[in-house]
Amino acid sequence: MDSSAMLSKDTTWCFFALPAFLGSNNLLDPFVLFSLFISLLILALLTWAFSPGGVAWKNGRNKMGSVPIPGPIGLPVFGSLFTLRRGLPHRVLASTASARAGLNKQLMAFSLGSTPVVVTSEPVVAREILTSPHFADRPVKLSARTLMFGRAIGFAPNGAYWRHLRRIASTHLFAPRRIAAHETRRHADSAAMLHAISTEQATRGVVTLRKHLQNASLNNIMGSVFGKRFDFARDNSEANELKEMVAEGFELLGAFNWSDYLPWLSYVYDPYQTVKRCEALVPRVRRFVGGIIKEHMMNESSGACDNGDFVDILLSMEGDERLSEDDLIAVLWEMIFRGTDTTALLTEWAMAELVLHQDVQAKVYQEIHHIVGNKNITDAEVAKLHYLQAVVKEALRLHPPGPLLSWARLSTSDVHLSNGMVIPANTTAMVNMWAITHDSNFWEDPQEFKPGRFLGGGDVDVRGGDLRLAPFGAGRRVCPGKNLGLVTVNMWVAKLVQNFKWVQDVAKNPIDLAEVLKLSCEMKIPLTAVPIPRNHFVH
């Protein structure tokens, strides 16, 4: 091997040469040690001060393209961690990008500890990132890895295994024919929810809606995945345990963990006891999900028919397609976990806006009354309720459940963008969907709730076709359950408005649209309103 090549690769020679330059005795002199420490500190501070994007972008990582990626410097060691912790991250990032002007909306670099991150608030760049094959992976947080999500659809690395999971879910769980086959069961879940709301209304006069939506959402996904439903009106220990596990998982995955960005900190600082709590939760999940799998194995499987549940389908697979028991548990646990959050919270946001905008609620009811009448609403009829669908889209625009698209992407190689910027390999990328949906360059009166913007020629495909409003993402990692989620939310909002007139309890429970960002962006104070039964109560 060429000796010059070997020399060029040795970047540590100066450290080992220090004794020769200074003398072995002088090297231990306190003054010399102090001088060395100050010199290294000054060097580190200079490197930080001249690194746009912060400490994780040193050595010119942001200048690999013809156009450098701008960004805030942040603090030494911590980068922008404290900045994001001071408020809602999507709002802080949007404000920072707007305040810095220039190209920051297109792409902005910043550091979260030792993690280099970019965020875009512009649809064109967002599409390039989300549809790039080099952004097909996701960074896996410590809690996600410990909770077995590394082997599930959401976090499994791009490859043959992930494509196999994706194909199974798209074909057997979220396919249109399967969604249609389970319509009757969704109606049963809706009827149980409406009955529970009616009971609480009769008892209290007001209703806190979220718990009813979450129960219906849990039953909806449990029925599709496990073929099992719960009666929440009764004291059911199994249902309560499942709800506790889901709530604990939400908290662990949604909590900000400093160790995700400062790995060395995990040895001395874990305020949320993330590892301990994850390790306590996993055995409970294994017992619960594993028990249901064993029940299915003991019973005769209905195989891959549309009316069968997802467990039956997974167990019916053979050969290389069959998943191991650990992978089965991880995939099924994720289905429960992801299926009980977004639909409930989005419906709550939509209903909060309808309570605040009585004129819009009246239009929704008039449309339902004109097209459906007083009978039970079907999926086919929901498809004809265009104003209702516009209301749900406007709720998605104003209150995207995942304002930063929930889970970020990870570049597997250098990615060249059309604007001349280059995102280096091993960089975490975020799309600030909240910033895009609240940008006056793309939306007229973006802070106002105006469902009419989606009628006529203003319709927008929210399933990833138009990056001005893509709450489910786009590209390979687009949410596989987007169609089921939209069908469910549209149905729930329709039934809630058809059966009740919802008004605000101004005196005791005024509606507050303040947000809190956990795993999803939810109302900080759950919606509590007065549902006045219509004369024709229809389940």
C-alpha positions in Angstrom: 0.0 0.0 0.0 1.2 3.5 -0.8 2.8 5.0 2.3 1.5 8.5 1.5 -2.0 7.1 1.6 -1.4 5.6 5.0 -0.1 8.9 6.3 -3.0 10.8 4.9 -5.4 8.6 6.9 -3.6 9.0 10.2 -5.2 12.1 11.8 -4.2 11.3 15.4 -0.4 11.7 14.9 -0.4 15.2 16.5 -1.8 13.8 19.8 0.9 11.1 20.1 3.6 13.7 19.1 2.8 16.0 22.0 5.4 14.5 24.4 8.1 15.0 21.8 7.2 18.6 21.3 6.7 19.5 24.9 8.9 17.0 26.7 7.4 14.2 28.9 8.0 16.2 32.1 6.4 19.4 30.8 3.4 17.5 29.6 2.4 16.9 33.2 2.9 20.4 34.3 -0.4 22.0 35.6 0.1 25.1 33.6 0.7 23.2 30.4 -2.4 21.0 31.0 -4.5 24.0 31.7 -3.2 25.7 28.6 -4.0 22.6 26.5 -7.5 22.5 28.0 -8.2 26.2 27.3 -6.9 25.7 23.7 -9.1 22.7 23.1 -12.1 24.6 24.6 -11.5 27.6 22.3 -11.1 25.3 19.3 -14.4 23.6 20.2 -16.1 26.9 20.6 -14.8 28.3 17.3 -15.9 25.1 15.5 -19.4 25.5 17.1 -19.6 29.2 16.3 -18.8 28.8 12.6 -21.0 25.7 12.1 -24.5 26.8 10.9 -26.9 24.2 12.2 -24.9 23.6 15.4 -22.5 21.1 16.8 -23.8 18.1 14.7 -23.1 20.0 11.5 -19.4 20.7 12.1 -16.7 20.2 9.4 -19.0 21.7 6.7 -21.6 18.9 6.6 -24.1 21.6 5.6 -22.0 22.8 2.6 -21.8 19.6 0.5 -24.1 21.1 -2.2 -23.8 24.2 -4.3 -26.3 25.8 -1.9 -25.4 25.5 1.8 -28.2 24.5 4.3 -28.8 27.4 6.7 -29.8 26.9 10.3 -29.5 28.2 13.9 -26.2 27.4 15.8 -27.8 26.4 19.1 -25.8 25.7 22.2 -22.5 23.8 22.5 -23.1 20.1 23.2 -26.9 20.5 23.4 -27.6 22.2 20.1 -31.3 23.3 19.9 -32.6 20.8 22.5 -33.5 23.5 25.0 -35.1 25.7 22.3 -37.5 22.9 21.3 -38.3 22.0 24.9 -39.5 25.6 25.6 -42.7 25.2 23.5 -44.5 23.1 20.9 -41.7 21.8 18.5 -43.7 22.3 15.3 -44.6 25.9 16.3 -41.0 26.7 17.5 -39.5 25.3 14.2 -42.0 27.2 12.1 -41.3 30.5 14.0 -37.5 30.0 13.7 -37.7 29.3 10.0 -39.9 32.3 9.4 -37.8 34.6 11.5 -34.6 33.7 9.7 -36.2 34.1 6.3 -34.0 33.2 3.3 -33.9 29.5 2.5 -34.8 28.4 6.0 -38.4 27.4 5.0 -37.1 25.2 2.2 -34.7 23.4 4.5 -33.2 24.3 7.8 -30.4 22.5 9.7 -30.2 22.2 13.4 -28.7 20.0 16.0 -30.4 17.9 18.7 -27.4 17.0 20.8 -25.1 14.9 18.5 -27.9 14.3 16.0 -27.9 16.3 12.8 -31.5 17.2 11.8 -33.1 19.0 8.8 -36.7 20.3 8.6 -38.6 21.6 5.7 -41.7 23.8 5.7 -42.1 23.8 1.9 -44.2 21.2 -0.1 -41.7 20.7 -3.0 -38.8 19.9 -0.7 -41.1 17.8 1.4 -42.1 15.7 -1.6 -38.4 15.2 -2.5 -37.6 13.9 1.0 -40.7 11.7 1.5 -40.5 10.1 -1.9 -36.8 9.6 -2.0 -35.7 5.9 -1.8 -32.7 7.2 0.3 -35.2 8.3 3.0 -37.0 5.0 3.4 -35.7 4.4 6.9 -36.7 5.9 10.2 -34.5 6.7 13.2 -35.5 4.4 16.0 -35.9 5.9 19.5 -34.7 4.0 22.6 -38.3 3.5 23.7 -39.5 2.3 20.3 -36.6 -0.2 20.1 -37.2 -1.5 23.6 -41.0 -1.8 23.0 -40.3 -4.2 20.0 -41.3 -1.7 17.3 -38.0 -2.2 15.5 -39.6 -5.3 14.0 -43.0 -3.7 13.1 -44.1 -1.8 10.0 -43.5 1.7 11.5 -39.8 1.3 12.4 -38.5 -1.8 10.6 -35.7 -0.8 8.2 -36.4 -0.7 4.5 -35.7 -4.1 3.0 -37.3 -7.5 2.2 -38.8 -7.9 5.7 -40.4 -4.5 5.8 -41.8 -4.9 2.2 -43.3 -8.2 3.2 -45.0 -6.6 6.2 -46.2 -3.7 4.1 -47.6 -6.0 1.5 -49.5 -8.2 4.1 -51.0 -5.1 5.7 -52.0 -3.4 2.4 -53.6 -6.6 1.0 -55.2 -8.2 4.1 -56.0 -5.4 6.6 -56.3 -2.1 4.8 -57.5 -3.2 1.3 -60.8 -1.5 0.2 -62.7 -4.8 0.0 -61.7 -5.7 3.6 -62.7 -2.2 4.8 -66.1 -2.8 3.2 -66.4 -6.3 4.7 -66.1 -4.9 8.2 -68.6 -2.1 7.8 -71.3 -3.8 9.8 -68.8 -4.2 12.8 -67.9 -0.5 12.6 -71.6 0.3 12.8 -71.9 -1.8 15.9 -68.9 0.1 17.5 -70.6 3.4 16.5 -73.9 2.3 18.1 -72.2 1.4 21.3 -70.4 4.8 21.4 -73.6 6.7 20.7 -75.4 4.8 23.5 -72.5 5.5 26.0 -72.7 9.2 25.0 -76.5 9.3 25.5 -76.1 7.6 28.9 -73.5 10.1 30.1 -75.5 13.0 28.8 -78.6 11.8 30.7 -76.5 11.5 33.9 -74.2 14.6 33.7 -75.8 16.9 31.2 -72.4 17.2 29.5 -70.1 14.7 27.8 -66.3 14.4 27.7 -66.0 13.0 24.2 -62.4 11.6 24.1 -62.9 8.5 26.2 -65.9 7.4 24.1 -63.9 7.9 20.9 -60.9 6.0 22.3 -63.1 3.1 23.4 -64.7 2.9 19.9 -61.3 3.2 18.2 -59.9 0.5 20.4 -62.8 -1.8 19.6 -62.6 -1.0 15.9 -58.9 -2.0 15.7 -59.3 -5.0 18.1 -62.2 -6.3 15.9 -60.3 -6.0 12.7 -57.0 -7.3 14.0 -58.0 -9.8 16.7 -61.7 -10.5 16.0 -62.4 -9.4 19.6 -64.4 -6.6 21.1 -65.1 -5.3 24.6 -68.1 -4.0 26.5 -66.7 -0.9 28.1 -69.9 -0.3 30.0 -69.1 -3.2 32.2 -66.0 -3.7 34.5 -63.8 -5.7 32.2 -60.4 -6.5 33.6 -58.9 -7.6 30.2 -60.1 -4.4 28.5 -58.8 -2.2 31.4 -55.4 -3.9 31.2 -55.2 -3.3 27.4 -56.1 0.4 27.9 -53.5 0.7 30.6 -50.8 -0.9 28.3 -51.8 1.4 25.4 -51.7 4.5 27.6 -48.3 3.6 29.0 -47.0 2.9 25.5 -48.3 6.3 24.2 -46.6 8.1 27.1 -43.3 6.3 26.7 -43.1 6.8 22.9 -44.3 10.4 23.1 -42.1 11.5 26.0 -39.0 13.5 25.2 -36.0 11.3 26.1 -32.7 13.2 26.4 -30.7 10.0 25.8 -32.0 9.7 22.3 -29.8 12.7 21.4 -27.1 12.5 24.1 -26.5 8.8 24.4 -23.9 9.2 27.2 -26.6 10.8 29.4 -28.4 7.4 29.8 -25.8 6.2 32.2 -26.4 9.1 34.7 -29.8 10.7 33.9 -33.2 9.1 33.1 -35.9 11.2 34.7 -38.8 9.4 33.1 -37.3 5.9 33.9 -37.8 5.1 30.2 -35.8 1.9 30.1 -37.2 0.5 33.4 -40.8 1.3 32.3 -40.3 -0.2 28.9 -38.8 -3.4 30.3 -41.8 -3.7 32.7 -44.3 -3.1 29.8 -42.9 -5.6 27.3 -43.7 -8.8 29.3 -47.3 -7.6 29.8 -47.6 -7.1 26.1 -46.1 -10.5 25.3 -48.6 -12.2 27.7 -51.6 -10.3 26.3 -50.9 -10.6 22.6 -49.3 -14.0 22.9 -52.4 -15.3 24.7 -54.7 -14.1 21.8 -52.4 -15.8 19.3 -52.6 -19.0 21.2 -56.4 -18.8 21.3 -56.4 -18.4 17.5 -54.1 -21.3 17.1 -56.3 -23.6 19.2 -59.4 -22.6 17.2 -60.0 -23.4 13.6 -58.6 -20.5 11.5 -60.8 -18.8 9.0 -57.8 -18.1 6.9 -57.4 -15.2 4.6 -61.1 -14.4 3.9 -62.2 -10.8 4.0 -64.3 -11.4 7.1 -61.5 -13.1 9.0 -59.3 -11.1 11.4 -55.7 -10.2 10.9 -54.3 -12.8 13.3 -55.9 -15.6 11.3 -54.3 -14.2 8.1 -50.8 -14.0 9.7 -51.2 -17.6 11.1 -52.3 -19.0 7.7 -49.1 -18.0 6.0 -46.5 -20.7 5.3 -42.9 -21.1 4.5 -40.7 -18.0 4.2 -43.7 -15.7 4.5 -44.6 -17.0 8.0 -43.5 -14.7 10.8 -41.8 -15.8 14.0 -43.7 -15.5 17.3 -41.7 -12.5 18.3 -42.3 -10.7 15.0 -46.0 -11.6 15.2 -46.3 -10.0 18.7 -44.4 -6.9 17.5 -46.6 -6.4 14.4 -49.9 -7.0 16.2 -48.9 -4.8 19.2 -48.1 -2.0 16.8 -51.5 -2.4 15.0 -53.3 -2.0 18.4 -51.1 0.9 19.3 -51.3 2.9 16.1 -54.9 2.2 15.5 -56.3 3.7 18.7 -54.8 7.2 18.6 -55.2 9.2 15.4 -58.8 8.5 14.6 -60.0 9.4 18.1 -58.0 12.6 18.3 -58.9 13.8 14.8 -62.6 13.2 15.5 -62.3 15.2 18.7 -60.6 18.1 16.9 -63.3 18.1 14.2 -66.1 18.1 16.8 -64.5 20.9 18.7 -64.5 23.1 15.6 -68.1 22.1 14.9 -69.2 23.1 18.4 -67.4 26.5 18.0 -68.8 27.0 14.4 -72.5 26.3 14.8 -73.2 27.4 11.2 -70.9 24.8 9.9 -72.4 22.1 12.1 -75.9 23.1 10.8 -74.7 22.7 7.2 -73.3 19.3 8.0 -76.6 18.2 9.5 -78.6 19.6 6.6 -76.5 17.7 4.2 -77.0 14.5 6.1 -80.7 15.0 6.4 -81.0 15.8 2.7 -79.0 12.7 1.5 -79.6 10.2 4.2 -82.7 11.2 6.1 -83.4 9.7 9.5 -82.0 6.2 8.7 -78.6 4.7 9.6 -75.7 6.1 7.6 -73.8 3.7 5.4 -70.2 4.1 4.0 -71.7 4.5 0.5 -73.8 7.5 1.7 -70.8 9.0 3.6 -69.0 9.1 0.3 -71.8 11.4 -1.0 -71.5 13.8 2.0 -69.0 16.2 0.3 -69.4 19.0 2.9 -68.8 16.6 5.7 -65.6 15.4 4.1 -64.5 19.0 3.6 -65.0 19.5 7.4 -62.8 16.5 8.2 -60.1 17.8 5.7 -60.2 21.2 7.3 -59.8 19.7 10.7 -56.8 17.8 9.4 -55.4 21.0 8.0 -55.8 23.1 11.1 -54.9 20.3 13.5 -52.7 17.7 11.8 -52.4 14.8 14.3 -48.7 14.4 13.5 -47.6 18.1 12.9 -44.1 16.8 12.2 -45.5 13.7 10.5 -45.1 11.8 13.8 -42.0 9.9 13.0 -39.0 11.3 11.1 -37.0 9.8 8.2 -33.3 8.9 8.2 -31.1 9.3 5.1 -29.2 6.2 4.2 -26.9 8.1 1.7 -26.2 11.7 0.6 -29.4 13.1 -1.0 -29.2 15.8 -3.7 -32.2 18.1 -3.8 -33.4 20.1 -6.7 -32.6 23.4 -5.0 -28.9 22.6 -4.9 -28.7 21.5 -1.3 -27.3 18.1 -0.2 -28.5 16.3 2.9 -25.7 14.1 4.1 -26.1 10.4 5.0 -27.3 9.6 8.5 -29.3 12.8 8.9 -32.7 12.9 10.5 -35.2 14.7 8.3 -38.6 16.1 9.4 -41.5 17.7 7.5 -43.2 20.4 9.4 -46.7 19.7 8.0 -48.2 22.1 10.6 -46.1 25.0 9.1 -47.2 24.1 5.6 -50.9 23.9 6.4 -50.7 27.3 8.2 -48.7 29.1 5.5 -50.5 32.0 3.8 -48.5 31.3 0.6 -50.5 28.1 0.2 -53.7 28.7 2.0 -56.1 31.7 2.1 -56.8 32.8 5.7 -54.8 29.8 7.1 -55.8 30.4 10.7 -59.5 30.3 9.9 -61.8 27.2 9.9 -63.2 27.3 6.4 -64.3 23.8 5.1 -65.7 25.5 1.9 -62.1 25.9 0.7 -62.2 22.2 -0.3 -65.4 22.3 -2.3 -65.6 23.0 -6.0 -62.2 23.4 -7.6 -60.4 23.6 -4.2 -60.4 19.9 -3.4 -57.1 18.4 -2.2 -56.0 14.7 -1.9 -55.0 14.3 1.7 -53.6 10.8 1.2 -50.1 11.9 0.0 -50.9 13.2 -3.5 -50.7 16.9 -2.6 -47.9 17.9 -0.1 -49.8 21.1 0.9 -51.9 18.8 3.0 -50.4 15.3 3.6 -51.1 14.4 7.2 -50.6 10.7 6.6 -47.2 11.3 4.9 -46.2 10.3 1.4 -43.9 7.9 -0.4 -42.9 4.4 0.8 -43.6 5.2 4.5 -47.1 6.7 4.0 -49.5 5.5 6.7 -50.9 2.2 5.4 -54.1 2.7 7.4 -55.0 6.1 5.9 -58.1 4.9 4.0 -59.5 3.1 7.0 -58.8 6.1 9.2 -60.6 8.5 6.9 -63.6 6.1 6.5 -63.9 5.8 10.3 -63.6 9.5 11.1 -66.0 10.6 8.4 -68.5 8.0 9.7 -68.1 9.0 13.4 -68.5 12.7 12.7 -71.6 12.0 10.6 -73.2 9.9 13.2 -72.4 12.3 16.0 -74.0 15.2 14.2 -76.9 13.2 12.9 -77.9 12.1 16.4 -77.0 15.1 18.5 -76.7 18.9 18.3 -73.5 19.8 20.0 -73.3 23.0 21.9 -70.7 24.6 24.2 -70.9 24.5 28.0 -69.7 28.1 28.2 -70.0 28.5 31.9 -68.2 25.4 33.2 -66.4 23.9 30.2 -65.4 26.5 27.6 -63.7 25.0 24.6 -59.9 25.6 24.6 -58.1 24.7 21.4 -54.6 24.8 23.1 -52.4 21.9 21.9 -50.2 19.4 23.7 -47.8 17.3 21.6 -47.3 13.8 22.8 -47.2 10.9 20.3 -49.9 12.9 18.4 -51.0 16.5 18.8 -54.1 16.5 20.9 -56.3 19.0 22.7 -54.6 20.0 26.0 -58.0 20.1 27.7 -60.3 17.3 26.4 -63.4 18.4 24.7 -66.4 18.6 27.0 -69.7 19.7 25.4 -73.5 19.4 25.6 -75.0 16.9 23.2 -78.7 17.7 22.7 -80.4 14.5 21.3 -82.2 15.0 17.9 -85.9 14.0 17.8 -84.9 11.1 15.6 -82.1 9.3 17.5 -80.5 6.9 15.0 -77.7 4.5 16.0 
